[in-house]
Amino acid sequence: MKTTRYFKEKVLVKRPYLKEEWIEQIVHKPIKTEIQEEGKVRYWGYVEDLKKYIRVVT
């Protein structure tokens, strides 16, 4: 999966428990999707290992 420098240096550093496979799964099969005004897309998905929902913004 292609990611940004920001993602690798900021997001994963702040949230080291996240796995890229979870993020990729949510982007490909989201429970909910929402397009923001500036064109970014929010994807929500449930991660069984964490027992919670996470949001991915692209």
C-alpha distance matrix in Angstrom:
0.0 3.8 6.4 10.1 12.8 14.4 11.8 12.0 15.7 17.0 15.2 14.4 17.8 19.6 18.0 17.4 17.8 14.4 11.9 8.1 8.9 11.4 9.4 7.1 10.6 12.3 10.5 11.1 14.6 16.0 19.7 20.3 18.9 20.7 20.6 22.1 24.8 22.8 20.1 17.5 16.4 16.8 15.6 17.5 17.2 19.3 18.2 21.0 20.6 21.3 23.7 22.6 20.6 17.8 16.8 13.4 14.2 12.2
3.8 0.0 3.8 7.1 10.0 12.0 10.2 10.6 14.0 15.5 14.4 14.2 17.3 19.2 18.3 18.1 19.1 15.8 14.0 10.3 12.0 14.1 11.5 9.9 13.5 14.5 12.1 13.4 17.0 17.9 21.5 21.6 19.6 20.8 20.0 21.0 23.3 20.9 18.4 16.0 15.7 16.8 16.3 18.8 19.2 21.5 20.7 23.8 23.3 23.5 26.0 24.4 22.3 19.1 17.5 13.8 13.6 11.1
6.4 3.8 0.0 3.8 6.8 8.3 6.4 7.3 10.6 11.8 10.9 11.1 14.0 15.8 15.3 15.5 17.0 13.9 12.8 9.6 12.3 13.7 10.7 10.4 14.2 14.4 12.4 14.6 17.8 18.0 21.3 21.0 19.1 19.8 19.0 19.4 21.7 19.2 17.2 14.4 14.6 15.3 15.4 17.7 18.4 20.7 19.8 23.1 22.5 22.0 24.7 22.9 20.7 17.3 15.5 12.0 11.5 9.4
10.1 7.1 3.8 0.0 3.8 5.3 5.2 6.6 8.7 9.9 10.0 11.1 13.3 15.0 15.4 16.1 18.2 15.5 15.2 12.5 15.6 16.6 13.4 13.7 17.4 17.1 15.1 17.7 20.7 20.3 23.5 22.7 20.5 20.5 19.3 19.0 20.8 17.9 16.6 14.0 15.1 16.0 16.9 19.3 20.5 22.9 22.1 25.6 24.8 23.9 26.5 24.5 22.3 18.6 16.6 13.1 11.8 9.9
12.8 10.0 6.8 3.8 0.0 3.8 5.4 5.2 6.0 8.1 9.5 10.4 11.5 13.7 14.9 15.3 18.1 16.0 16.1 14.0 17.5 18.5 15.7 16.5 20.1 19.9 18.3 21.0 23.9 23.4 26.4 25.7 23.6 23.5 22.3 21.6 23.2 20.2 19.5 16.9 18.2 18.8 19.8 21.9 23.0 25.0 23.9 27.1 25.9 24.8 27.8 25.8 24.0 20.3 18.6 15.5 14.4 13.1
14.4 12.0 8.3 5.3 3.8 0.0 3.8 5.5 5.2 5.4 6.9 9.0 10.0 11.2 12.8 14.0 16.8 14.8 15.7 14.2 17.7 18.0 15.0 16.6 19.9 19.0 17.7 20.9 23.3 22.2 24.8 23.9 21.9 21.5 20.4 19.2 20.9 18.1 17.9 15.0 16.5 16.7 18.0 19.9 21.3 23.3 22.5 25.9 24.8 23.2 25.9 23.7 21.8 18.1 16.2 13.5 12.2 11.7
11.8 10.2 6.4 5.2 5.4 3.8 0.0 3.8 5.7 5.6 4.8 6.3 8.6 9.9 10.3 11.4 13.7 11.3 12.0 10.4 14.0 14.2 11.3 13.1 16.4 15.6 14.6 17.8 20.1 19.2 21.8 21.3 19.7 19.8 19.3 18.7 21.1 18.7 17.8 14.5 15.1 14.8 15.5 17.0 18.1 19.9 18.9 22.2 21.1 19.7 22.5 20.5 18.7 15.0 13.5 10.8 10.4 10.2
12.0 10.6 7.3 6.6 5.2 5.5 3.8 0.0 3.8 5.9 6.2 5.5 7.2 9.8 10.3 10.2 13.0 11.2 11.5 10.2 14.0 14.8 12.7 14.2 17.6 17.6 16.9 19.7 22.0 21.6 24.3 24.2 22.8 23.3 23.0 22.5 24.8 22.3 21.5 18.2 18.7 18.3 18.5 19.8 20.2 21.5 19.9 22.9 21.3 20.2 23.4 21.9 20.6 17.1 16.3 13.7 13.9 13.6
15.7 14.0 10.6 8.7 6.0 5.2 5.7 3.8 0.0 3.8 6.3 6.5 6.0 8.7 10.5 10.8 14.2 13.2 14.2 13.6 17.4 17.9 15.9 17.8 21.0 20.6 20.0 23.1 25.3 24.4 26.9 26.5 25.1 25.2 24.7 23.6 25.7 23.1 22.8 19.7 20.6 20.2 20.8 22.0 22.7 23.9 22.3 25.3 23.4 21.9 25.2 23.5 22.4 18.9 18.1 15.9 15.7 15.8
17.0 15.5 11.8 9.9 8.1 5.4 5.6 5.9 3.8 0.0 3.8 5.8 5.3 6.1 8.5 10.0 13.2 12.2 14.2 14.0 17.7 17.4 15.2 17.7 20.5 19.5 19.2 22.6 24.4 23.0 25.1 24.5 23.2 23.0 22.7 21.3 23.4 21.1 21.2 17.9 18.9 18.0 19.0 19.8 20.9 22.1 20.8 23.9 22.3 20.3 23.2 21.2 20.1 16.5 15.6 14.0 13.7 14.6
15.2 14.4 10.9 10.0 9.5 6.9 4.8 6.2 6.3 3.8 0.0 3.8 5.5 5.3 6.0 8.2 10.5 9.0 11.2 11.1 14.7 13.9 11.8 14.6 17.2 16.0 16.0 19.5 21.0 19.5 21.5 21.1 20.1 20.2 20.4 19.5 22.1 20.2 19.9 16.3 16.6 15.2 15.7 16.3 17.1 18.3 17.1 20.2 18.9 16.8 19.7 17.6 16.4 12.8 12.1 10.6 11.1 12.5
14.4 14.2 11.1 11.1 10.4 9.0 6.3 5.5 6.5 5.8 3.8 0.0 3.8 5.5 4.9 5.1 7.9 6.8 8.6 9.2 12.8 12.6 11.2 13.9 16.5 16.1 16.5 19.6 21.1 20.1 22.3 22.5 21.9 22.6 23.1 22.6 25.4 23.5 22.8 19.2 19.0 17.5 17.3 17.5 17.5 18.1 16.2 19.0 17.0 15.5 18.8 17.4 16.8 13.6 13.7 12.3 13.6 14.7
17.8 17.3 14.0 13.3 11.5 10.0 8.6 7.2 6.0 5.3 5.5 3.8 0.0 3.8 5.5 5.6 9.2 9.6 11.7 12.8 16.3 16.1 15.0 17.8 20.2 19.7 20.3 23.3 24.8 23.7 25.6 25.7 25.1 25.5 25.9 25.0 27.5 25.5 25.3 21.8 22.0 20.5 20.5 20.6 20.8 21.1 19.0 21.5 19.3 17.4 20.8 19.5 19.3 16.3 16.6 15.5 16.5 17.8
19.6 19.2 15.8 15.0 13.7 11.2 9.9 9.8 8.7 6.1 5.3 5.5 3.8 0.0 3.8 6.2 8.9 9.5 12.6 14.0 17.3 16.2 15.1 18.3 20.3 19.2 20.1 23.4 24.4 22.7 24.2 24.0 23.7 23.9 24.5 23.4 25.9 24.4 24.5 20.9 21.0 19.0 19.3 19.0 19.4 19.5 17.9 20.4 18.4 16.0 18.9 17.3 17.1 14.3 14.7 14.4 15.4 17.5
18.0 18.3 15.3 15.4 14.9 12.8 10.3 10.3 10.5 8.5 6.0 4.9 5.5 3.8 0.0 3.8 5.4 5.9 9.4 11.3 14.2 12.9 12.3 15.7 17.3 16.4 17.7 20.9 21.5 20.1 21.4 21.7 21.8 22.5 23.6 23.1 26.0 24.8 24.4 20.7 20.1 17.7 17.3 16.5 16.4 16.2 14.2 16.7 14.7 12.3 15.5 14.1 14.1 11.5 12.6 12.6 14.5 16.8
17.4 18.1 15.5 16.1 15.3 14.0 11.4 10.2 10.8 10.0 8.2 5.1 5.6 6.2 3.8 0.0 3.8 5.4 7.9 10.4 13.2 12.7 12.8 15.8 17.4 17.3 18.8 21.5 22.3 21.5 23.1 23.9 24.1 25.2 26.3 26.1 29.1 27.7 27.0 23.2 22.5 20.4 19.5 18.7 17.9 17.4 14.8 16.7 14.1 12.6 16.2 15.6 16.1 13.8 15.3 14.9 17.0 18.8
17.8 19.1 17.0 18.2 18.1 16.8 13.7 13.0 14.2 13.2 10.5 7.9 9.2 8.9 5.4 3.8 0.0 3.8 6.5 9.9 11.8 10.6 11.7 14.8 15.6 15.6 17.7 20.1 20.4 19.6 20.9 22.2 22.9 24.4 26.1 26.2 29.5 28.5 27.6 23.8 22.4 19.9 18.4 17.0 15.7 14.5 11.6 13.1 10.3 8.9 12.6 12.6 13.6 11.9 14.2 14.4 17.2 19.3
14.4 15.8 13.9 15.5 16.0 14.8 11.3 11.2 13.2 12.2 9.0 6.8 9.6 9.5 5.9 5.4 3.8 0.0 3.8 6.6 8.7 7.3 7.9 11.1 12.2 12.1 14.0 16.5 17.0 16.3 18.0 19.2 19.7 21.3 22.8 23.2 26.6 25.6 24.3 20.5 19.0 16.7 15.1 14.1 12.9 12.5 9.8 12.3 10.3 9.1 12.6 11.9 11.9 9.6 11.4 11.0 14.0 15.8
11.9 14.0 12.8 15.2 16.1 15.7 12.0 11.5 14.2 14.2 11.2 8.6 11.7 12.6 9.4 7.9 6.5 3.8 0.0 3.8 5.4 5.5 6.8 8.9 10.2 11.2 12.9 14.7 15.7 15.8 18.0 19.6 20.0 22.1 23.5 24.3 27.8 26.6 24.9 21.2 19.5 17.6 15.5 14.9 13.2 13.0 10.1 12.3 10.4 10.7 14.0 13.8 13.6 11.5 13.0 12.0 15.0 16.0
8.1 10.3 9.6 12.5 14.0 14.2 10.4 10.2 13.6 14.0 11.1 9.2 12.8 14.0 11.3 10.4 9.9 6.6 3.8 0.0 3.8 5.4 5.1 6.1 8.5 9.9 10.6 12.3 14.1 14.6 17.4 18.7 18.5 20.6 21.6 22.7 26.0 24.6 22.5 19.0 17.4 16.1 14.2 14.5 13.3 14.0 11.9 14.5 13.3 13.7 16.6 15.9 14.9 12.4 12.9 10.8 13.3 13.6
8.9 12.0 12.3 15.6 17.5 17.7 14.0 14.0 17.4 17.7 14.7 12.8 16.3 17.3 14.2 13.2 11.8 8.7 5.4 3.8 0.0 3.8 5.4 5.1 6.1 8.6 10.0 10.6 12.0 13.2 16.0 17.9 18.2 20.9 22.3 23.9 27.3 26.3 23.9 20.5 18.3 16.9 14.3 14.2 12.2 12.7 10.5 12.7 12.0 13.3 15.7 15.5 14.6 12.9 13.8 12.2 15.0 15.3
11.4 14.1 13.7 16.6 18.5 18.0 14.2 14.8 17.9 17.4 13.9 12.6 16.1 16.2 12.9 12.7 10.6 7.3 5.5 5.4 3.8 0.0 3.8 5.5 5.1 6.2 8.7 10.0 10.4 10.8 13.0 15.0 15.7 18.4 20.3 21.9 25.5 24.9 22.7 19.2 16.7 14.6 11.7 11.0 8.7 9.0 7.0 9.7 9.6 10.3 12.4 11.9 10.8 9.3 10.7 9.8 13.2 14.4
9.4 11.5 10.7 13.4 15.7 15.0 11.3 12.7 15.9 15.2 11.8 11.2 15.0 15.1 12.3 12.8 11.7 7.9 6.8 5.1 5.4 3.8 0.0 3.8 5.4 5.2 6.3 8.7 9.9 9.8 12.5 13.7 13.6 15.8 17.2 18.6 22.1 21.3 19.1 15.6 13.3 11.6 9.2 9.5 8.6 10.2 9.3 12.6 12.8 12.6 14.7 13.2 11.2 8.6 8.6 6.7 9.8 10.6
7.1 9.9 10.4 13.7 16.5 16.6 13.1 14.2 17.8 17.7 14.6 13.9 17.8 18.3 15.7 15.8 14.8 11.1 8.9 6.1 5.1 5.5 3.8 0.0 3.8 5.5 5.2 6.2 8.5 9.7 13.1 14.4 14.0 16.6 17.7 19.6 23.0 22.0 19.3 16.2 13.8 12.9 10.4 11.4 10.4 12.3 11.6 14.5 15.0 15.6 17.4 16.2 14.1 11.9 11.5 9.1 11.4 11.1
10.6 13.5 14.2 17.4 20.1 19.9 16.4 17.6 21.0 20.5 17.2 16.5 20.2 20.3 17.3 17.4 15.6 12.2 10.2 8.5 6.1 5.1 5.4 3.8 0.0 3.8 5.5 5.2 5.9 7.6 10.6 12.8 13.3 16.4 18.2 20.5 24.1 23.8 20.9 17.9 15.0 13.5 10.2 10.3 8.3 9.8 9.5 12.0 13.2 14.2 15.4 14.5 12.6 11.4 11.7 10.3 13.2 13.5
12.3 14.5 14.4 17.1 19.9 19.0 15.6 17.6 20.6 19.5 16.0 16.1 19.7 19.2 16.4 17.3 15.6 12.1 11.2 9.9 8.6 6.2 5.2 5.5 3.8 0.0 3.8 5.5 5.1 4.7 7.7 9.3 9.9 13.0 15.1 17.3 21.0 20.9 18.3 15.2 12.0 10.1 6.6 6.5 5.2 7.9 8.7 11.9 13.5 13.6 14.3 12.6 9.9 8.5 8.3 7.4 10.4 11.4
10.5 12.1 12.4 15.1 18.3 17.7 14.6 16.9 20.0 19.2 16.0 16.5 20.3 20.1 17.7 18.8 17.7 14.0 12.9 10.6 10.0 8.7 6.3 5.2 5.5 3.8 0.0 3.8 5.7 5.8 9.4 9.9 9.0 11.7 13.0 15.3 18.8 18.4 15.5 12.6 9.6 8.8 6.1 8.1 8.3 11.5 12.4 15.7 17.1 17.1 18.0 16.0 13.0 11.0 9.4 7.2 8.9 8.7
11.1 13.4 14.6 17.7 21.0 20.9 17.8 19.7 23.1 22.6 19.5 19.6 23.3 23.4 20.9 21.5 20.1 16.5 14.7 12.3 10.6 10.0 8.7 6.2 5.2 5.5 3.8 0.0 3.8 6.2 9.9 11.1 10.6 13.8 15.2 18.1 21.3 21.1 17.9 15.5 12.4 12.0 9.1 10.6 9.9 12.7 13.6 16.3 18.0 18.7 19.4 17.9 15.2 13.8 12.8 11.0 12.6 12.0
14.6 17.0 17.8 20.7 23.9 23.3 20.1 22.0 25.3 24.4 21.0 21.1 24.8 24.4 21.5 22.3 20.4 17.0 15.7 14.1 12.0 10.4 9.9 8.5 5.9 5.1 5.7 3.8 0.0 3.8 6.7 8.9 9.6 13.3 15.5 18.6 22.0 22.5 19.4 17.0 13.5 12.3 8.8 9.1 7.8 10.3 11.9 14.2 16.6 17.3 17.3 15.9 13.2 12.8 12.4 11.7 13.8 14.1
16.0 17.9 18.0 20.3 23.4 22.2 19.2 21.6 24.4 23.0 19.5 20.1 23.7 22.7 20.1 21.5 19.6 16.3 15.8 14.6 13.2 10.8 9.8 9.7 7.6 4.7 5.8 6.2 3.8 0.0 3.8 5.3 6.5 10.2 12.9 15.7 19.4 20.1 17.4 14.9 11.2 9.3 5.7 5.5 5.3 8.5 11.0 13.8 16.3 16.2 15.9 13.8 10.6 10.2 9.4 9.4 11.6 12.7
19.7 21.5 21.3 23.5 26.4 24.8 21.8 24.3 26.9 25.1 21.5 22.3 25.6 24.2 21.4 23.1 20.9 18.0 18.0 17.4 16.0 13.0 12.5 13.1 10.6 7.7 9.4 9.9 6.7 3.8 0.0 3.8 7.0 10.5 13.9 16.5 20.2 21.5 19.2 16.9 13.1 10.7 7.4 5.6 5.2 7.7 11.0 13.3 16.4 16.0 14.8 12.6 9.6 10.4 10.1 11.4 13.7 15.4
20.3 21.6 21.0 22.7 25.7 23.9 21.3 24.2 26.5 24.5 21.1 22.5 25.7 24.0 21.7 23.9 22.2 19.2 19.6 18.7 17.9 15.0 13.7 14.4 12.8 9.3 9.9 11.1 8.9 5.3 3.8 0.0 3.8 6.9 10.4 13.1 16.6 18.2 16.1 14.1 10.5 8.1 5.9 5.2 7.2 10.2 13.6 16.3 19.1 18.1 17.1 14.3 10.8 10.8 9.4 10.6 11.9 13.7
18.9 19.6 19.1 20.5 23.6 21.9 19.7 22.8 25.1 23.2 20.1 21.9 25.1 23.7 21.8 24.1 22.9 19.7 20.0 18.5 18.2 15.7 13.6 14.0 13.3 9.9 9.0 10.6 9.6 6.5 7.0 3.8 0.0 3.8 6.9 9.9 13.3 14.8 12.4 10.6 7.0 5.6 4.7 6.5 9.3 12.9 15.8 18.9 21.4 20.3 19.8 16.8 13.1 12.1 9.5 9.6 9.8 10.9
20.7 20.8 19.8 20.5 23.5 21.5 19.8 23.3 25.2 23.0 20.2 22.6 25.5 23.9 22.5 25.2 24.4 21.3 22.1 20.6 20.9 18.4 15.8 16.6 16.4 13.0 11.7 13.8 13.3 10.2 10.5 6.9 3.8 0.0 3.8 6.4 9.8 11.6 9.8 8.6 5.8 5.1 6.7 8.8 12.2 15.7 18.6 21.8 24.0 22.5 22.1 18.7 15.0 13.6 10.5 10.6 9.5 10.7
20.6 20.0 19.0 19.3 22.3 20.4 19.3 23.0 24.7 22.7 20.4 23.1 25.9 24.5 23.6 26.3 26.1 22.8 23.5 21.6 22.3 20.3 17.2 17.7 18.2 15.1 13.0 15.2 15.5 12.9 13.9 10.4 6.9 3.8 0.0 3.8 6.7 8.3 6.2 5.9 4.5 6.2 8.9 11.8 15.3 18.9 21.4 24.9 26.8 25.2 25.2 21.8 18.1 16.2 12.6 11.8 9.5 9.7
22.1 21.0 19.4 19.0 21.6 19.2 18.7 22.5 23.6 21.3 19.5 22.6 25.0 23.4 23.1 26.1 26.2 23.2 24.3 22.7 23.9 21.9 18.6 19.6 20.5 17.3 15.3 18.1 18.6 15.7 16.5 13.1 9.9 6.4 3.8 0.0 3.8 5.5 5.4 5.3 6.0 7.4 10.9 13.5 17.2 20.5 22.9 26.4 28.1 26.1 26.2 22.6 19.0 16.8 13.1 12.5 9.5 10.1
24.8 23.3 21.7 20.8 23.2 20.9 21.1 24.8 25.7 23.4 22.1 25.4 27.5 25.9 26.0 29.1 29.5 26.6 27.8 26.0 27.3 25.5 22.1 23.0 24.1 21.0 18.8 21.3 22.0 19.4 20.2 16.6 13.3 9.8 6.7 3.8 0.0 3.8 5.4 7.4 9.2 11.1 14.7 17.3 21.0 24.4 26.7 30.3 31.8 29.7 29.9 26.3 22.7 20.5 16.8 16.0 12.8 12.8
22.8 20.9 19.2 17.9 20.2 18.1 18.7 22.3 23.1 21.1 20.2 23.5 25.5 24.4 24.8 27.7 28.5 25.6 26.6 24.6 26.3 24.9 21.3 22.0 23.8 20.9 18.4 21.1 22.5 20.1 21.5 18.2 14.8 11.6 8.3 5.5 3.8 0.0 3.8 5.9 9.0 11.5 15.1 18.1 21.7 25.1 27.0 30.7 31.9 29.9 30.5 27.0 23.5 20.8 17.0 15.5 11.9 11.2
20.1 18.4 17.2 16.6 19.5 17.9 17.8 21.5 22.8 21.2 19.9 22.8 25.3 24.5 24.4 27.0 27.6 24.3 24.9 22.5 23.9 22.7 19.1 19.3 20.9 18.3 15.5 17.9 19.4 17.4 19.2 16.1 12.4 9.8 6.2 5.4 5.4 3.8 0.0 3.8 6.4 9.7 12.9 16.3 19.7 23.3 25.2 28.9 30.2 28.6 29.2 25.9 22.3 19.6 15.8 13.9 10.4 9.0
17.5 16.0 14.4 14.0 16.9 15.0 14.5 18.2 19.7 17.9 16.3 19.2 21.8 20.9 20.7 23.2 23.8 20.5 21.2 19.0 20.5 19.2 15.6 16.2 17.9 15.2 12.6 15.5 17.0 14.9 16.9 14.1 10.6 8.6 5.9 5.3 7.4 5.9 3.8 0.0 3.8 6.7 10.0 13.3 16.6 20.1 21.8 25.5 26.6 25.0 25.8 22.5 19.0 16.1 12.3 10.2 6.6 5.6
16.4 15.7 14.6 15.1 18.2 16.5 15.1 18.7 20.6 18.9 16.6 19.0 22.0 21.0 20.1 22.5 22.4 19.0 19.5 17.4 18.3 16.7 13.3 13.8 15.0 12.0 9.6 12.4 13.5 11.2 13.1 10.5 7.0 5.8 4.5 6.0 9.2 9.0 6.4 3.8 0.0 3.8 6.5 10.1 13.3 16.9 18.8 22.5 24.0 22.5 23.1 19.9 16.2 13.7 10.0 8.1 5.6 5.3
16.8 16.8 15.3 16.0 18.8 16.7 14.8 18.3 20.2 18.0 15.2 17.5 20.5 19.0 17.7 20.4 19.9 16.7 17.6 16.1 16.9 14.6 11.6 12.9 13.5 10.1 8.8 12.0 12.3 9.3 10.7 8.1 5.6 5.1 6.2 7.4 11.1 11.5 9.7 6.7 3.8 0.0 3.8 6.7 10.2 13.6 15.7 19.3 20.9 19.2 19.6 16.2 12.6 10.2 6.5 5.7 4.5 6.6
15.6 16.3 15.4 16.9 19.8 18.0 15.5 18.5 20.8 19.0 15.7 17.3 20.5 19.3 17.3 19.5 18.4 15.1 15.5 14.2 14.3 11.7 9.2 10.4 10.2 6.6 6.1 9.1 8.8 5.7 7.4 5.9 4.7 6.7 8.9 10.9 14.7 15.1 12.9 10.0 6.5 3.8 0.0 3.8 6.7 10.4 12.6 16.1 18.0 16.7 16.9 13.9 10.3 8.3 5.5 5.1 6.3 8.2
17.5 18.8 17.7 19.3 21.9 19.9 17.0 19.8 22.0 19.8 16.3 17.5 20.6 19.0 16.5 18.7 17.0 14.1 14.9 14.5 14.2 11.0 9.5 11.4 10.3 6.5 8.1 10.6 9.1 5.5 5.6 5.2 6.5 8.8 11.8 13.5 17.3 18.1 16.3 13.3 10.1 6.7 3.8 0.0 3.8 7.1 9.8 13.1 15.3 13.9 13.5 10.5 6.8 5.8 4.5 6.4 8.9 11.5
17.2 19.2 18.4 20.5 23.0 21.3 18.1 20.2 22.7 20.9 17.1 17.5 20.8 19.4 16.4 17.9 15.7 12.9 13.2 13.3 12.2 8.7 8.6 10.4 8.3 5.2 8.3 9.9 7.8 5.3 5.2 7.2 9.3 12.2 15.3 17.2 21.0 21.7 19.7 16.6 13.3 10.2 6.7 3.8 0.0 3.8 6.5 9.7 12.1 11.3 10.9 8.5 5.5 5.7 6.6 8.3 11.6 13.9
19.3 21.5 20.7 22.9 25.0 23.3 19.9 21.5 23.9 22.1 18.3 18.1 21.1 19.5 16.2 17.4 14.5 12.5 13.0 14.0 12.7 9.0 10.2 12.3 9.8 7.9 11.5 12.7 10.3 8.5 7.7 10.2 12.9 15.7 18.9 20.5 24.4 25.1 23.3 20.1 16.9 13.6 10.4 7.1 3.8 0.0 3.8 6.2 9.0 8.4 7.4 5.7 4.2 6.3 8.9 11.1 14.7 17.2
18.2 20.7 19.8 22.1 23.9 22.5 18.9 19.9 22.3 20.8 17.1 16.2 19.0 17.9 14.2 14.8 11.6 9.8 10.1 11.9 10.5 7.0 9.3 11.6 9.5 8.7 12.4 13.6 11.9 11.0 11.0 13.6 15.8 18.6 21.4 22.9 26.7 27.0 25.2 21.8 18.8 15.7 12.6 9.8 6.5 3.8 0.0 3.8 5.5 5.5 5.9 5.8 6.0 7.2 10.3 11.9 15.7 18.1
21.0 23.8 23.1 25.6 27.1 25.9 22.2 22.9 25.3 23.9 20.2 19.0 21.5 20.4 16.7 16.7 13.1 12.3 12.3 14.5 12.7 9.7 12.6 14.5 12.0 11.9 15.7 16.3 14.2 13.8 13.3 16.3 18.9 21.8 24.9 26.4 30.3 30.7 28.9 25.5 22.5 19.3 16.1 13.1 9.7 6.2 3.8 0.0 3.8 5.4 4.8 6.9 8.6 10.6 14.0 15.7 19.5 21.8
20.6 23.3 22.5 24.8 25.9 24.8 21.1 21.3 23.4 22.3 18.9 17.0 19.3 18.4 14.7 14.1 10.3 10.3 10.4 13.3 12.0 9.6 12.8 15.0 13.2 13.5 17.1 18.0 16.6 16.3 16.4 19.1 21.4 24.0 26.8 28.1 31.8 31.9 30.2 26.6 24.0 20.9 18.0 15.3 12.1 9.0 5.5 3.8 0.0 3.8 5.6 8.2 10.4 11.6 15.1 16.5 20.3 22.5
21.3 23.5 22.0 23.9 24.8 23.2 19.7 20.2 21.9 20.3 16.8 15.5 17.4 16.0 12.3 12.6 8.9 9.1 10.7 13.7 13.3 10.3 12.6 15.6 14.2 13.6 17.1 18.7 17.3 16.2 16.0 18.1 20.3 22.5 25.2 26.1 29.7 29.9 28.6 25.0 22.5 19.2 16.7 13.9 11.3 8.4 5.5 5.4 3.8 0.0 3.8 5.4 8.1 9.2 13.0 14.9 18.6 21.3
23.7 26.0 24.7 26.5 27.8 25.9 22.5 23.4 25.2 23.2 19.7 18.8 20.8 18.9 15.5 16.2 12.6 12.6 14.0 16.6 15.7 12.4 14.7 17.4 15.4 14.3 18.0 19.4 17.3 15.9 14.8 17.1 19.8 22.1 25.2 26.2 29.9 30.5 29.2 25.8 23.1 19.6 16.9 13.5 10.9 7.4 5.9 4.8 5.6 3.8 0.0 3.8 7.2 9.8 13.6 16.1 19.8 22.7
22.6 24.4 22.9 24.5 25.8 23.7 20.5 21.9 23.5 21.2 17.6 17.4 19.5 17.3 14.1 15.6 12.6 11.9 13.8 15.9 15.5 11.9 13.2 16.2 14.5 12.6 16.0 17.9 15.9 13.8 12.6 14.3 16.8 18.7 21.8 22.6 26.3 27.0 25.9 22.5 19.9 16.2 13.9 10.5 8.5 5.7 5.8 6.9 8.2 5.4 3.8 0.0 3.8 6.6 10.2 13.2 16.6 19.8
20.6 22.3 20.7 22.3 24.0 21.8 18.7 20.6 22.4 20.1 16.4 16.8 19.3 17.1 14.1 16.1 13.6 11.9 13.6 14.9 14.6 10.8 11.2 14.1 12.6 9.9 13.0 15.2 13.2 10.6 9.6 10.8 13.1 15.0 18.1 19.0 22.7 23.5 22.3 19.0 16.2 12.6 10.3 6.8 5.5 4.2 6.0 8.6 10.4 8.1 7.2 3.8 0.0 3.8 6.9 10.1 13.4 16.6
17.8 19.1 17.3 18.6 20.3 18.1 15.0 17.1 18.9 16.5 12.8 13.6 16.3 14.3 11.5 13.8 11.9 9.6 11.5 12.4 12.9 9.3 8.6 11.9 11.4 8.5 11.0 13.8 12.8 10.2 10.4 10.8 12.1 13.6 16.2 16.8 20.5 20.8 19.6 16.1 13.7 10.2 8.3 5.8 5.7 6.3 7.2 10.6 11.6 9.2 9.8 6.6 3.8 0.0 3.8 6.7 10.1 13.3
16.8 17.5 15.5 16.6 18.6 16.2 13.5 16.3 18.1 15.6 12.1 13.7 16.6 14.7 12.6 15.3 14.2 11.4 13.0 12.9 13.8 10.7 8.6 11.5 11.7 8.3 9.4 12.8 12.4 9.4 10.1 9.4 9.5 10.5 12.6 13.1 16.8 17.0 15.8 12.3 10.0 6.5 5.5 4.5 6.6 8.9 10.3 14.0 15.1 13.0 13.6 10.2 6.9 3.8 0.0 3.8 6.6 10.0
13.4 13.8 12.0 13.1 15.5 13.5 10.8 13.7 15.9 14.0 10.6 12.3 15.5 14.4 12.6 14.9 14.4 11.0 12.0 10.8 12.2 9.8 6.7 9.1 10.3 7.4 7.2 11.0 11.7 9.4 11.4 10.6 9.6 10.6 11.8 12.5 16.0 15.5 13.9 10.2 8.1 5.7 5.1 6.4 8.3 11.1 11.9 15.7 16.5 14.9 16.1 13.2 10.1 6.7 3.8 0.0 3.8 6.6
14.2 13.6 11.5 11.8 14.4 12.2 10.4 13.9 15.7 13.7 11.1 13.6 16.5 15.4 14.5 17.0 17.2 14.0 15.0 13.3 15.0 13.2 9.8 11.4 13.2 10.4 8.9 12.6 13.8 11.6 13.7 11.9 9.8 9.5 9.5 9.5 12.8 11.9 10.4 6.6 5.6 4.5 6.3 8.9 11.6 14.7 15.7 19.5 20.3 18.6 19.8 16.6 13.4 10.1 6.6 3.8 0.0 3.8
12.2 11.1 9.4 9.9 13.1 11.7 10.2 13.6 15.8 14.6 12.5 14.7 17.8 17.5 16.8 18.8 19.3 15.8 16.0 13.6 15.3 14.4 10.6 11.1 13.5 11.4 8.7 12.0 14.1 12.7 15.4 13.7 10.9 10.7 9.7 10.1 12.8 11.2 9.0 5.6 5.3 6.6 8.2 11.5 13.9 17.2 18.1 21.8 22.5 21.3 22.7 19.8 16.6 13.3 10.0 6.6 3.8 0.0
